[in-house]
Amino acid sequence: MIALRNNDGGRFVIGFSDEDMKPVADGRPADVRAAFDQDAIHAVVTRYASEPFEILVQYPTFDGNIHPVICVPAGVKTAVATRGEINDPGTQKVLLPINSVFVRTLNSSNTVSTAAALWQAWPRLFEICFDNREADVGRLVRRHLGGSGLASSLRFSDKHRFVKNRMHLRSLQAGWMMASQRSNAASARPP
């Protein structure tokens, strides 16, 4: 879940083989909904993630069997790390080390997998976080200036357009400052 969050969201589909993408019956719980309860999974995420985040569990049916799908929404603004360690109960081998940042990667044998972030993953992770922060600024500007016509002239339709419109915003700010100075100068003149 942490790797999906750091990848700006995604879905974790349970009950299918990685090799052939066919349903797997081995180890299937009798009550899938109880075994993959949304509140229980959220409690685990909250316990082991450095920053709690929302999850949603859906239960679609395929070939007459329920397959849980854990959905992690987009919107990560800071990298999420592990804050607790999980060990295999039988061998005590560390399954989830503490203080690690996990990402989705192709680096391991050219297949999509989850791994601790190496130096190659950090630029993309930072880009995702900064893009989401810029989207927040765009929403703030739209909310506070929406009725003035300024927001529509800036066309903040998505987070990528916000980046392109920074220069436009700066020129508008400079224009406002010049107009304000002219207005102040005009009001300071004696009648």
N, C-alpha and C positions, 0 to 999 in steps of 0.2 A: 504494500500500500504506500509506503514511504517513497519508493522509486516512482510509482505512478504520480504521486503528488508532485515530486520534483520534476517530473516530465510534463507538468501542467495538465494533469488529469488523464484519465483513461479508464478502461474496464478490465477487470480480472475475472475471466470466465473459468468456472470450476467444473470438473467432471469430464474433461476431454483429454485424450492422449496428445502429448506434444509432437510425437512422431508422425501419426497419421490423422490427427484431428477427429478421431472417432470417439464416441462416448465410452467411458470407462466405468465398469460396474464394480470392480474390486474396491473395497473400502468405503463403499457408498453407505452413508448413514440411513437408518430406517426413516427418520424424520428429518429431511433435508432443511426444512424451514427452521426447526429448532436448533439444528447443528450450526446453521449459518444465520443466526438471529442478528439483525442489524444492530441492536443495542449492545449485544455481547461483543461483536466485532468492533464497534466504535469504542467500547471500553478498553479493548486491547490496544487499539491505535492510540488512544489518549494516554495509556500507561507507558508505551514505548516510543512515542514520537516526541521530539523536542517541542513541537508546536501542534496542538490538536487541530484536526481538520475534519470536515464533514464527510461522511460516506453514505451511500445509499445501496441497499441490497435489493436486487430484482430477482424474480424466480420464474424465468421463462421455461416452457416445456418443449423438449425435443425427443422424438421417438417415445413419447409417453412418460418420460422421466423429467423431473424438475432438475434444472441446473442453475445453481446460484451464480449471479453476476454481481460482483462488487464494483460499484461505480465511484470513482474519485473525481470530484469536480475540478475544473481549472481554477486558476487564480492564485497560485503560489507567489508570495512576495519575498520570502526569505527561504533559503534552503532548509529543508527539514532533515534533522539528524536523528539518530537513535539515542534515547536517553536511558535505556535499560538493556540488559543483556538477556538473551534467551538461549538456554542450553538444551541439548537433547537429553531427555530424562534417563535414557538407558546408558549412553556413553559419556554424558556430560560434555560432549563436543559443543563448541560455541556455534550456534546457528545464526544468531543475530548479535554481532559485537556492539558494544556501547560506543558512543561518540563517532559513529560512521554516517556518511551521507551516501545514500544509495540512489542510483539512476538507472534508467533503461538504456541499454547499450547494444551495439553490434560487435564490440571488440572481442568478445569471447566466441571464437570459432565461426564468426560471421552469422550467428543466429541471434535473434532478439532475446536478451536475457536481462537479469538484474544483477548489478555488481556495485561494489563500493566505487565512488567517484574517483577516477584518476585525473591527472592534470588535464588530459584532453577533454574531459567532460565539463570542466568548470566554466569555460566561456559560454557554452550553450545554456548552462544552468543559470548563470548570471543574466544572460540575455532574456530568458523567460521571465525571471523575477523583475527585471527592469521594465520589460514590456507591460507586465501586469500593473506595476506602479504607475506607469504613464497612462494606462487606461483609467486608473482611479482619478488621476488629475483631470483627464478629459471629462469624466462623469461629474466631477466637482464643478468645473467651468460651465458645463451644460446646465447643471442644476441651478447655479447662482446667476447665470447670465442668459438663461433660456428665453425670457420674455423680451430681452432688449434687441433681439435680432442679431446680436454679435455671435451667438453660438451657431446660428445657421450660416453666417458668413464664414465661420471657421471650419464648418463641416467636419465635426468630430464624429464621424460615423463609426470609426473603429480605432483601435489602439495604434495601428500603423499610420493612419492619416494624422494622428496627433503629432507624431514625430516629424512628419513632413510640414506641419503647420506651425512649428515652433517659431520660425523666422517671421511668419505672418503675424503671430501673436506679439512678438517683440516689436514689430513695426507699428502695430496698433497701440501698444503701450507707449511707445515714443510719441505717437500722434496725440494720445490722451494727455501726456505730460506737457507737450507744446501747447495744446489747447487750454489746459489748465493754467499754464504760465501766462498766456495771453489774456485769459479771463481775469486772473489776479492782477495783472498789470493794468488792465482797463479799469478795474474797480478801484485801483489805488490812485488813479489820476484825479486831480481836483476838477470839480465841475466847471 
